Each structure stands twice: as C-alpha cells, then as structure tokens.
Amino acid sequence: MPVRRLVLDVDKTIDEPDLIHLASVIESVSGVKAVNIAVTEIDIETVGTNVTVEGDDIDVGALTEAIQRTGAVVHSIDEIVAGAYLLDNKPRSR
C-alpha cells in the first residue's frame, strides 16, 4: 500500500535545523515529491510545525529517521493518505 500523503506534528529548536534545511532533508527521502512546512507555534526554545509531505510511495520509516537526524522531533502522524491515488478528507456533516 503506497503512502501518498503524511501530515506530521514536528517540533524543532529555535536555532536548528532551519526550515530550509529541514525541507531539503525531507525532500531527499525516497518517494517524497513535495513538502510543505508551516509554523504553528513558537515559544522560547522550540518551534512547532505542521509538515505535509506528498509523493508516490513515501518511505515513512526513512522519513521519520531523516527528520530526527536533523535534531527535530516527530510528535505524531496527524493524517495519512495511502492507496492508488490521493484522497482528500471529507469532514462529516451533522
């Protein structure tokens, strides 16, 4: 089952890695075609980010390992899309 999109909650220190380096490391992982990093919060020592990664068959283990090698920390996988094509989340209406 190919993983096509991941949304990760990733924290990093204020100084390292810078966002350009983090994006470059993520983009170099097997299967990754695009990456988006959005800062969600900043405090004295850390920066919280949402990292969205898309591709054809993302190597999730290699992706997590690559992020952690930069000094950043993956807190959670908040969304995953897998299968033959990208599928957008459709919120339920009540």
Backbone bond lengths (Angstrom), bond angles and torsions (degrees), N, CA, C in turn:
res aa  C-N    CA-C-N  psi(-1)  N-CA   C-N-CA  omega(-1)  CA-C   N-CA-C  phi
1 M - - - 1.453 - - 1.530 108.70 -
2 P 1.319 118.28 109.29 1.464 120.07 -178.87 1.529 112.81 -73.32
3 V 1.331 116.10 131.62 1.466 121.90 175.49 1.531 107.17 -84.23
4 R 1.329 115.99 125.23 1.468 121.52 -175.14 1.522 113.69 -109.42
5 R 1.341 117.84 -26.82 1.472 120.44 177.76 1.520 108.79 -147.22
6 L 1.337 114.54 139.02 1.459 122.06 172.47 1.513 108.32 -132.05
7 V 1.314 116.57 140.15 1.461 122.05 169.65 1.523 105.56 -118.63
8 L 1.325 114.96 119.68 1.460 121.83 -175.15 1.520 110.94 -116.26
9 D 1.324 116.00 145.17 1.464 122.89 170.53 1.523 105.62 -95.17
10 V 1.337 116.13 111.12 1.471 121.64 -174.91 1.521 109.09 -124.76
11 D 1.341 115.92 131.28 1.462 121.81 174.10 1.522 109.26 -109.57
12 K 1.330 115.25 147.42 1.451 121.88 176.11 1.520 108.27 -141.15
13 T 1.328 116.85 164.37 1.457 118.87 175.48 1.527 108.63 -74.54
14 I 1.311 116.10 164.89 1.467 120.87 179.40 1.529 110.74 -56.83
15 D 1.335 117.42 -41.60 1.460 121.43 -172.36 1.528 114.87 -88.44
16 E 1.310 117.95 -42.16 1.464 121.24 -172.00 1.513 111.41 -134.41
17 P 1.295 117.90 143.35 1.458 127.21 -12.54 1.522 109.54 -77.44
18 D 1.329 117.37 156.50 1.460 117.38 173.40 1.534 107.46 -73.47
19 L 1.319 117.02 159.79 1.461 121.40 -173.00 1.519 112.77 -63.35
20 I 1.324 117.75 -33.98 1.471 121.05 178.49 1.526 109.61 -63.78
21 H 1.323 116.85 -45.87 1.465 120.34 179.39 1.525 110.69 -64.27
22 L 1.321 117.31 -43.67 1.454 121.20 179.44 1.529 110.67 -60.25
23 A 1.323 117.47 -45.03 1.467 121.04 178.30 1.528 111.09 -62.29
24 S 1.315 116.98 -40.80 1.458 121.40 179.73 1.522 111.77 -63.36
25 V 1.320 116.59 -43.64 1.468 121.50 178.79 1.531 109.92 -63.53
26 I 1.313 117.34 -44.33 1.463 121.36 179.80 1.522 110.44 -63.72
27 E 1.319 117.08 -43.53 1.469 121.34 -177.24 1.522 112.11 -64.69
28 S 1.319 117.37 -24.26 1.463 120.70 -178.45 1.534 113.48 -81.69
29 V 1.331 117.68 -6.69 1.464 121.36 -179.28 1.530 109.77 -73.84
30 S 1.321 115.52 142.53 1.453 122.08 -179.29 1.530 111.71 -54.43
31 G 1.329 115.68 129.06 1.456 122.10 177.31 1.510 114.95 91.93
32 V 1.327 118.20 -14.83 1.469 121.16 -177.84 1.525 109.62 -80.27
33 K 1.336 115.57 128.29 1.468 121.68 177.38 1.524 112.54 -110.41
34 A 1.345 117.12 -25.59 1.464 120.56 -178.35 1.522 109.75 -155.00
35 V 1.329 115.15 149.92 1.466 120.59 178.76 1.524 109.15 -140.22
36 N 1.340 115.71 142.10 1.453 122.79 175.44 1.518 107.01 -130.72
37 I 1.329 116.60 127.69 1.465 121.12 177.51 1.517 108.28 -119.83
38 A 1.327 116.10 122.08 1.461 121.21 179.20 1.529 108.73 -120.23
39 V 1.330 116.17 127.61 1.465 121.10 177.00 1.525 107.97 -73.78
40 T 1.333 115.42 128.82 1.463 120.39 -178.36 1.526 112.66 -107.77
41 E 1.338 116.39 -27.65 1.467 119.68 176.86 1.526 109.70 -161.35
42 I 1.325 114.24 153.49 1.463 121.28 178.30 1.520 107.49 -134.84
43 D 1.337 115.85 132.44 1.462 118.61 170.33 1.531 107.93 -126.69
44 I 1.291 117.95 -164.44 1.459 121.24 -172.60 1.522 112.67 -60.73
45 E 1.335 117.95 -40.03 1.459 120.80 -174.59 1.516 115.34 -113.97
46 T 1.341 118.48 -20.71 1.463 119.79 -173.41 1.523 113.30 -129.26
47 V 1.323 113.38 159.42 1.463 122.46 175.05 1.525 106.69 -122.71
48 G 1.329 116.50 123.98 1.457 121.66 175.70 1.512 109.47 -91.99
49 T 1.327 117.07 137.46 1.459 120.78 -179.13 1.524 110.89 -135.69
50 N 1.321 115.20 154.40 1.458 123.19 164.99 1.512 105.78 -103.64
51 V 1.324 116.94 124.23 1.453 122.10 179.88 1.525 107.90 -112.79
52 T 1.323 116.85 117.80 1.455 122.31 176.45 1.512 108.04 -107.03
53 V 1.338 115.89 127.69 1.457 122.36 -177.52 1.522 107.48 -125.82
54 E 1.340 116.80 132.69 1.460 121.29 175.12 1.514 109.85 -126.63
55 G 1.327 115.14 151.30 1.458 120.88 178.62 1.505 110.74 -177.81
56 D 1.332 115.75 -168.56 1.456 121.35 -176.63 1.521 112.56 -91.77
57 D 1.313 117.22 -37.45 1.464 122.29 -178.59 1.527 106.88 -159.50
58 I 1.329 116.12 77.02 1.463 122.55 -173.62 1.529 109.73 -69.62
59 D 1.318 115.81 130.90 1.466 121.78 175.09 1.530 107.05 -82.79
60 V 1.334 116.56 96.61 1.468 122.28 -172.62 1.525 111.44 -62.36
61 G 1.329 117.52 -42.49 1.459 120.68 179.26 1.510 111.91 -62.14
62 A 1.339 116.47 -45.47 1.465 120.89 179.09 1.527 110.77 -65.33
63 L 1.331 116.55 -35.89 1.468 120.51 178.94 1.520 110.74 -64.33
64 T 1.327 116.97 -49.25 1.460 121.26 179.32 1.521 110.93 -60.46
65 E 1.309 116.10 -44.64 1.466 120.97 179.25 1.534 111.68 -61.93
66 A 1.332 116.94 -43.53 1.465 121.16 -179.62 1.526 111.22 -62.44
67 I 1.334 116.51 -42.54 1.469 120.51 178.33 1.525 109.92 -62.35
68 Q 1.326 116.96 -44.88 1.464 120.35 -177.51 1.529 111.77 -67.77
69 R 1.331 117.73 -30.68 1.474 120.26 176.96 1.524 112.01 -64.40
70 T 1.332 117.88 -24.39 1.471 120.25 178.28 1.523 111.68 -77.90
71 G 1.337 116.97 -12.86 1.458 121.29 -175.92 1.514 112.85 102.38
72 A 1.330 117.06 -7.20 1.459 121.22 176.04 1.527 109.09 -80.32
73 V 1.333 116.34 165.00 1.465 121.84 -176.62 1.529 109.30 -127.03
74 V 1.338 116.25 129.13 1.465 121.36 174.09 1.524 107.54 -86.74
75 H 1.342 116.39 115.28 1.461 120.38 179.69 1.513 111.90 -84.99
76 S 1.331 116.57 -39.20 1.460 118.70 -178.41 1.517 110.70 -163.02
77 I 1.331 114.14 159.64 1.462 121.84 167.70 1.516 105.33 -97.65
78 D 1.326 116.51 114.66 1.456 121.05 -174.79 1.520 113.51 -95.47
79 E 1.334 117.17 -17.31 1.460 121.25 176.38 1.521 107.91 -156.57
80 I 1.318 115.71 142.98 1.460 121.23 173.39 1.523 108.21 -139.76
81 V 1.324 115.89 136.19 1.455 122.03 173.26 1.516 106.28 -122.65
82 A 1.323 115.77 125.66 1.459 120.61 -178.04 1.521 109.07 -137.83
83 G 1.322 115.03 154.74 1.458 119.93 177.15 1.512 111.61 126.47
84 A 1.314 116.21 -158.42 1.462 122.57 -172.80 1.531 113.36 -73.74
85 Y 1.345 117.61 -23.83 1.462 120.33 -178.21 1.521 110.10 -153.36
86 L 1.348 116.02 167.09 1.466 120.90 177.08 1.523 109.64 -73.67
87 L 1.312 115.42 135.87 1.448 122.48 -179.71 1.519 107.46 -127.77
88 D 1.332 117.67 124.69 1.456 121.01 178.64 1.517 110.35 -83.49
89 N 1.335 115.27 144.62 1.447 122.37 178.36 1.523 109.10 -68.69
90 K 1.309 116.39 129.52 1.473 121.69 178.03 1.529 107.98 -109.07
91 P 1.342 117.28 107.20 1.473 119.22 179.86 1.526 111.21 -60.15
92 R 1.316 115.84 140.60 1.462 120.27 177.42 1.510 109.91 -71.89
93 S 1.306 116.29 141.54 1.468 119.69 173.42 1.520 108.11 -101.60
94 R 1.315 115.72 142.04 1.474 120.13 -178.52 1.477 110.03 -120.65
